[in-house]
Structures are given as structure tokens and as C-alpha cells.
Amino acid sequence: MKKALLLLIVLPALVFTAKAQLGYNYHQYSMGFGVGTVKATTDVPYSTYGPAVNFNASYNLTPHTAFSLVYEFGLLTGGYSDFYREGIKAFKTTDANYAANTLLVTKAYGIIDPYYRDYANRYQSISIQGTVLFGEFLDYESGSGFGGFLKRAFSNVYVGTGIGMVYNSISDINRISPDSSYYYGGANHSNNIMIPVKLGYQYKIYNAYDEPFIAIEAGYQMNYVFGYGLDGYSDPIFTNRNYETYGGYHIGIKFNFGNVTSYRKATH
């Protein structure tokens, strides 16, 4: 009889505690991947967007704060080839003036860059990044109507930064001046420190226990590179930037797993 009475007292408390934790729990680890486009800004005056792919593994300090190890590879291109390819798109090969028009494109590039530089960089990078969603600071549990909706919406906006290395591999480059009198210096393979800065939005999908299970995100990331390796040119006659940059838009997905712990407020 005593055991039965004790069970009647303890069981409701256990059920209440379990229910109270629903909506407060989250997984401490996640893994994911993403795809996007990247574009470089260097001393070479013209560039276009290329593809990029990233893989990431994260430790979730809270449902809104994570520290991630990110590996990425992609293609950065710029210079005469990009300019020429974009410039001749409007011309038809059957046009009698096709050759003359393409020659004008070549001459036009010579106005913005008389050195006719050109490069393709099949880079790789690895970085440690910290990301914080605004939900870490917003009281999104309170409020109703349009104001409450805005709080909940902005709670999924994130910012982040970190530090890493970019490994440059120049697969195609022009190092000879148009009159063949000068050789442009630089390295085909180099490493540079880079600082990523990112802004984006994360949409969370919850499992049956009301825990954030999948995160889909979209954002923009700019990487500040200390050095001149992105375009492969480090010649003193036209190297004048303090740093180079590359970045672009991306979408990705993350899957949460591992140990479950509780947060100080509901996760959404």
C-alpha cells in the first residue's frame, strides 16, 4: 500500500517534469552541407560568380549559438576570359560583323586592364566560425499579434564570424604582358589567413519531442583575405590592396544529433 501511494505521488510529478521540458530541449551537435556562389574582389578588375560547396560540423552551445568547423571548396575566376565570355553573349556567330564585334570586346578590356590579366583559382578553405541567432537575445516567448510575429521572425536571423585559411590553387593564369616584354610575378599555390563574416536566416524543423531537428538556412558570407593569393598576382606594378575578398550567397541544411540538454527558455 505504501509503495502504491508513493507511486501515485511521484508519477504525476514525473509526468509534469517531462511535459515541462518539451520545447526546451535541443541536441548539442549538428552536421550539414551547403552550396552557393562565390566571387572575388582583387586587383584584377573584372570577376564573375563561380560555384562553391561547404561541409560543416558544429557544437551547439545553445539552440541559438554554435561553434562550427567549416570546410569549403569552389572556383574563383576573373580577368579577360570572364569579360570576353560575358561580352560576346549578345553577338550571333552568323552575324557578318561577329569578328569585328568580338575584337571590340577585347579592346574594351584593354581600357580597364592594359595588362590583360586572367586567372582561375580552384580554392579550398577551412575555418572555425561562431554563429549567433538573434533569438539568443530576444524575448520571443512574449508578445502577440504582429509584434510577436516580428520577434519570432527576427529570432531566426543570425550573424557570425571566425578565422581560417584559404588554400589557393591557380589552374589558369596569364603571366605575360601583351607585348611579351614583362612577366607578371606571383604564386600558383599559396595559403592566406582569412576572416569570414556572415549574415543569414535559419528555419528550424522540430521533431515529435518539440526539439529542433533540422535547420535550413540561407545567407551571405564575405571572406576577408590577408594576402594576394586569390588571383595569383603579387607583382609590385599593380598590387595595391591591403587585402582581397571573396564571398557570395549560399543555402544549406544541418541535422542535429547527439546529447540532449535543456535551454533556459523555449526553443521557439
LINRABEL-V363032 format. One record per backbone hydrogen bond with DSSP energy under -1.0 kcal/mol. CO is the residue of the C=O (numbers start at 1). NH is the residue of the N-H. E is the energy in kcal/mol with one decimal. If there is no record, write none. Layout:
co->CO nh->NH e->E
co->CO nh->NH e->E
//
This chain:
co->1 nh->5 e->-2.4
co->2 nh->6 e->-2.6
co->3 nh->7 e->-2.3
co->4 nh->8 e->-2.0
co->5 nh->9 e->-1.6
co->6 nh->10 e->-2.8
co->7 nh->11 e->-2.6
co->10 nh->14 e->-2.3
co->11 nh->15 e->-2.5
co->12 nh->16 e->-2.5
co->13 nh->17 e->-2.4
co->14 nh->18 e->-2.4
co->15 nh->19 e->-2.5
co->16 nh->20 e->-2.3
co->17 nh->21 e->-1.3
co->21 nh->24 e->-2.4
co->23 nh->267 e->-3.6
co->24 nh->263 e->-2.3
co->26 nh->261 e->-2.4
co->28 nh->60 e->-3.1
co->29 nh->257 e->-2.7
co->30 nh->58 e->-3.0
co->31 nh->255 e->-3.1
co->32 nh->56 e->-2.5
co->33 nh->253 e->-2.4
co->34 nh->54 e->-2.5
co->35 nh->251 e->-2.5
co->36 nh->52 e->-1.7
co->38 nh->50 e->-2.9
co->39 nh->247 e->-1.7
co->41 nh->245 e->-1.9
co->46 nh->79 e->-3.2
co->50 nh->38 e->-2.7
co->51 nh->75 e->-2.0
co->52 nh->36 e->-2.1
co->53 nh->73 e->-2.3
co->54 nh->34 e->-2.3
co->55 nh->71 e->-2.9
co->56 nh->32 e->-2.4
co->57 nh->69 e->-2.7
co->58 nh->30 e->-1.7
co->59 nh->67 e->-2.3
co->64 nh->133 e->-2.9
co->65 nh->61 e->-1.2
co->65 nh->62 e->-1.8
co->66 nh->131 e->-2.7
co->67 nh->59 e->-2.6
co->68 nh->129 e->-2.7
co->69 nh->57 e->-1.9
co->70 nh->127 e->-2.2
co->71 nh->55 e->-2.8
co->72 nh->125 e->-2.7
co->73 nh->53 e->-2.7
co->76 nh->121 e->-3.6
co->78 nh->119 e->-2.3
co->79 nh->83 e->-2.1
co->80 nh->84 e->-3.1
co->81 nh->85 e->-2.5
co->82 nh->86 e->-2.2
co->83 nh->87 e->-2.4
co->84 nh->88 e->-1.9
co->88 nh->91 e->-1.5
co->92 nh->95 e->-1.6
co->95 nh->98 e->-1.8
co->97 nh->101 e->-2.7
co->98 nh->102 e->-2.4
co->99 nh->103 e->-1.7
co->100 nh->104 e->-1.6
co->101 nh->105 e->-1.6
co->102 nh->106 e->-1.8
co->103 nh->107 e->-2.3
co->104 nh->108 e->-2.5
co->105 nh->109 e->-1.9
co->106 nh->110 e->-1.5
co->108 nh->112 e->-1.1
co->109 nh->113 e->-2.4
co->113 nh->116 e->-1.8
co->117 nh->80 e->-2.6
co->118 nh->174 e->-1.9
co->119 nh->78 e->-1.8
co->120 nh->171 e->-2.3
co->120 nh->172 e->-1.1
co->121 nh->76 e->-2.7
co->121 nh->123 e->-1.3
co->123 nh->74 e->-1.8
co->124 nh->167 e->-4.1
co->125 nh->72 e->-2.5
co->126 nh->165 e->-2.5
co->127 nh->70 e->-2.9
co->128 nh->163 e->-1.9
co->129 nh->68 e->-3.3
co->130 nh->161 e->-1.7
co->131 nh->66 e->-2.3
co->132 nh->159 e->-2.1
co->133 nh->136 e->-2.2
co->134 nh->137 e->-2.0
co->134 nh->138 e->-2.0
co->138 nh->140 e->-1.4
co->139 nh->142 e->-1.0
co->144 nh->148 e->-1.4
co->145 nh->149 e->-2.0
co->146 nh->150 e->-2.3
co->147 nh->151 e->-1.9
co->148 nh->152 e->-2.2
co->149 nh->153 e->-2.4
co->150 nh->154 e->-3.0
co->151 nh->155 e->-1.5
co->153 nh->156 e->-1.4
co->154 nh->157 e->-1.5
co->155 nh->135 e->-1.9
co->156 nh->202 e->-2.3
co->157 nh->134 e->-2.9
co->158 nh->200 e->-2.1
co->159 nh->132 e->-2.8
co->160 nh->198 e->-2.4
co->161 nh->130 e->-3.1
co->163 nh->128 e->-2.6
co->164 nh->194 e->-2.6
co->165 nh->126 e->-2.2
co->166 nh->192 e->-2.2
co->167 nh->124 e->-1.7
co->168 nh->190 e->-1.3
co->169 nh->122 e->-2.5
co->172 nh->120 e->-1.7
co->175 nh->184 e->-3.2
co->177 nh->180 e->-2.4
co->182 nh->177 e->-2.5
co->185 nh->234 e->-1.7
co->188 nh->170 e->-3.3
co->190 nh->168 e->-2.8
co->192 nh->166 e->-2.8
co->193 nh->226 e->-2.7
co->194 nh->164 e->-2.2
co->195 nh->224 e->-2.6
co->197 nh->222 e->-2.8
co->198 nh->160 e->-1.8
co->199 nh->220 e->-3.0
co->200 nh->158 e->-2.6
co->201 nh->218 e->-2.1
co->203 nh->216 e->-3.1
co->205 nh->213 e->-3.0
co->205 nh->214 e->-1.9
co->207 nh->210 e->-1.8
co->211 nh->207 e->-2.3
co->213 nh->256 e->-2.8
co->214 nh->205 e->-3.4
co->215 nh->254 e->-2.5
co->216 nh->203 e->-3.7
co->217 nh->252 e->-2.4
co->218 nh->201 e->-2.8
co->219 nh->250 e->-2.3
co->220 nh->199 e->-2.4
co->221 nh->248 e->-1.8
co->222 nh->197 e->-2.6
co->223 nh->246 e->-1.7
co->224 nh->195 e->-2.4
co->225 nh->244 e->-1.9
co->235 nh->238 e->-1.4
co->244 nh->225 e->-3.6
co->245 nh->41 e->-3.1
co->246 nh->223 e->-2.7
co->247 nh->39 e->-1.9
co->248 nh->221 e->-2.3
co->249 nh->37 e->-2.3
co->250 nh->219 e->-2.3
co->251 nh->35 e->-2.2
co->252 nh->217 e->-2.2
co->253 nh->33 e->-1.7
co->254 nh->215 e->-2.3
co->255 nh->31 e->-1.8
co->257 nh->29 e->-1.8
co->259 nh->28 e->-2.2
co->261 nh->26 e->-2.3
//
